Amino acid sequence: MKYFYSAILPLLVSSLLSAPNFSFAEQEGATKAALHPGILAYRDGSWLWSDHLFNLPNNIDVVVELTKPSGLDLPITNDDLKNIVTKNFEAVGITPYANLVPGKPNLPSFHVLIMVYPIRDGYTFTVIGRLFEGVNLERVKLDQRVTMQAVTWDRTSIHVVSTGKLKDELEESVGEVSKEFADRYSFFENLRLKSQ
């Protein structure tokens, strides 16, 4: 395994440098700590950040959670929104179900959290897409029956829409976050295939 990573390391570094990323030195209030999941690399005097989906399995559980005030009827359902995510995932070869392993959680898992709140003449809503994976932390030794999970990829968008546009805007926003993830998955999957 050590050989594989030493052989693939140049590809990973080059993917970080060629993948969409940003320098924290260019961000207002930038710090040396990145407050985004992913990887960091110090290059030419600044920290670069990028998401990192290399070697992610193609079975990823999908959970869509639509949160709203009680009594608020919406023109769209959880299942409608989950179908959008599923379609985007299947288009790039992701099976939208985790491999079930007895005694293990359904990871990796892609969670889409949508929070909708009515305002005068419309709604405000947030769409958060997050990938959860099992991780090992050097600082903690866990029992074999315990899994530490962490968010390893996320995107958030906030919207204000008029009443008649809520359904279309929710569909578009959920589509955008799931397609962005699917495109990044596809980028890293192609990189993995080239390295074989």
Beta strands, then each sheet from edge to edge (+ up, - down):
strand 1: 22-23
strand 2: 39-43
strand 3: 46-50
strand 4: 61-67
strand 5: 109-119
strand 6: 122-135
strand 7: 148-162
sheet 1: 1+ 3- 2+
sheet 2: 4+ 5+ 6- 7+
end
